[in-house]
Every structure is written in structure tokens, then in C-alpha cells.
Amino acid sequence: MAGTRYIVAGSLIDGSGAAVRRNVFLAVENGVITAIGPVADLPRQEGAPIDDLSHCTLVPALVDCSVSLARSPAMEMKLFLKAGYSLEETIRCASENGARFFGMEKLGVLTVGRPATFLITRGTAGQLPRKLAYLEGIYVEGAPSSTYRKNPVKVA
């Protein structure tokens, strides 16, 4: 990927356990996050692509460590919330902790210096984890996934 791509998000849960950040941008160069900041501080670079996801929430890629055949990761996250974990702690458990456990260095917390691999859900952070069942998109190393289809065509 040449140059810098800017991604504007309505909400960002970075996977570290920190509070939800609202109205932020991510600067991505060569698939790696180079800056995160408030939209008001978005640099204006001539010709730089800006992906407007201001109606969406970004969360890190999730790693399911429990291999529960009866439950989806979203259902398991609901159990964490019911047990008293905050949404941010729940996302950390499903992303950074799982990635670290399995040695997946390219996944986990969305922060400067890490790959920009994340899930996009339409709506606010308050609609999670339910909205994880309806992903708007997936970015892999700073670009929209070439294989993910929001509305896949069913083949008989």
C-alpha cells in the first residue's frame, strides 16, 4: 500500500481495555497504524484516501479461545458482560488476550506500530456485542478485505 490511508471512525475500541474513543481517525501506512487521534486533528494531505466509517465502530480482530461449538464469540462476550466485565475488558479478552495466547503477533490491540486489522460494525459501541453478528466489513493490514462479503451470495 503506497502512501497514507486515513480511516475515520465513529467509535474505536482498541482492545487494550481502555475506554471507547469516539470520532477518531487512524492513519495507516504500509498496513501499520502510524497515528490515532480525534477527527478534528485529521491531517489534510492532498490525494490521501479517507475511508469514512464515521457511522461505525471499529474493534480489533477477535480470537476465540474457548472452542465452544454451541456458542458464537458474540454470545460468549454477552456472558462476560453478564459476569460484570466492562465492554472494553470483554473486547480485550476476545482480542489481545487471545492473540497473545496463540502467538498471533499481527492481531490484538489497535495502536500505533501495530497492523491495522479490525472488524467494522455499523452503529455505536453500545450496540456491541450484538452487532458483531452483522459485520459491515473487515480491514486486513489497513485495507478492506478482498474476501469478506457483507451479503454473501448463497450457492445451492
N, C-alpha and C positions, 0 to 999 in steps of 0.2 A: 504494500500500500504506500503510495507516494504522498508526501505532504501530511498535513494535519487534518483530521476529520473532527468536527465538533458534534457532540450529541447532547441535545437539550432534553432534560427530564423533569417531569412534574414532581416526582419523588425519587429518592435514591435510598435504598437500604444497602449499606456497603458490606454487610456480613461480618463486621468486627464486633457487633453488639452495641455500637454507637446509635444514638437517636436517628430517626428518619430525617434526611435532609430534603428540603423542598426547593423547587425552582433552581436546579443546579445544571451545570454543564460538565461534560467530560471532554477533555482534549485527548485525542488518540493519534499516535504516530507509530507506524510500523506495527500495529496491533497492540501497542502498550499504552496504558494511561499515562499521560505526561502532566496533566493538571485536572483538578476538580475544584469548582468554585461556584459562587452564585451567578445566576444568569446575568445579573446586572454587570458583572465583570467579564463577560464573554468577549474575548479578543475579536476584533474585526479584521480578518485577513481576506484580501481580495481573492476571490475564486475558491476559497476553502469551503468544502461541503459542510453543511449544517443539517443534521438529521433532527427534525422536530418531533420529539416524543414527549412534548410538554403535557399531554393528556394521559401519560403512562407512568408507571412505577417500574424502576429497574431493580432487580435483585441478582445476586451472584448465582452462577450455576449451582444447582443443588446436587448433593451426593447422598444417596440413600444407603445408609449403613446397616439397616435392620433386615433387609430382605424379607419383608412381610408380604406374603402373596395375597393376603386378604385386604391390605390397606395401601392406598396411594401415599406418596410423600405428603400431599396436602392434608390427608386425613391424619397422618401421624403428627403433622405440625399442629393440628387442632388439639390433639391430646397434650402436647407441650403447653399450649396456651391455657388449656383447662387446668393443667397442673400448676399454673401460676407463673410460667415463664413469660417474659415480655415478647412482643413480636420480633424485636431486634435480636434478643437472645435465641429465639427459636430459629430465625434465619441463620444466625451464626452456627448453631448446632447442625443445621442441614447443609451448610456450605463449607465454611472454613474448617470446622472440626472434622467433617467427613473427608474433605480433600487432604488434610494433613494426615489423617489416619491411614489413607490409602496411598500416600506419597504422590499425590497429584498436584505438583507444584504450579501448574498453569491454571488451577482453579482456586477458588476461595475468595478472600476479601478483595473488594474493588477499591484499589488505592493506587496512588502514583507508583509507577515502576512495575505494576502487575499487568498481566494481559487483560484486555477489555472483553471478557467473555461473560455474558449475562443474559438473563431472561427478561422479557418485556411483558408486563401485564397492563391491560387497559384499566384506567381508574386510579383510585387512591390507595395508599398503603393500608388504610383502614379496611379495605376490601379483601386483604390477604388473610388467610391462605386460599380462600375460596377461588379467587381469580387466577390462581396458578393452574387451574384446570382449563383455562381459556387463554392460553398464551397468545399475545399479539405478535410476538416474534422472538428470535434468538439472535444474539450477536456472538460471533466467534472471532476472537482476536481483533476486535474493532470493526468488523464488517457484518452486515446481515448474513445469516446462514444461507448457504446456497441449497441446502437440502430440506430445511424446515418449511412446511407448508401450513399456513394458518387454517385453511379449509381444504384438507386433502381430498382428492377425488377417489371415491370408493371404486374398487375394481371387483367385479363379480367373479 
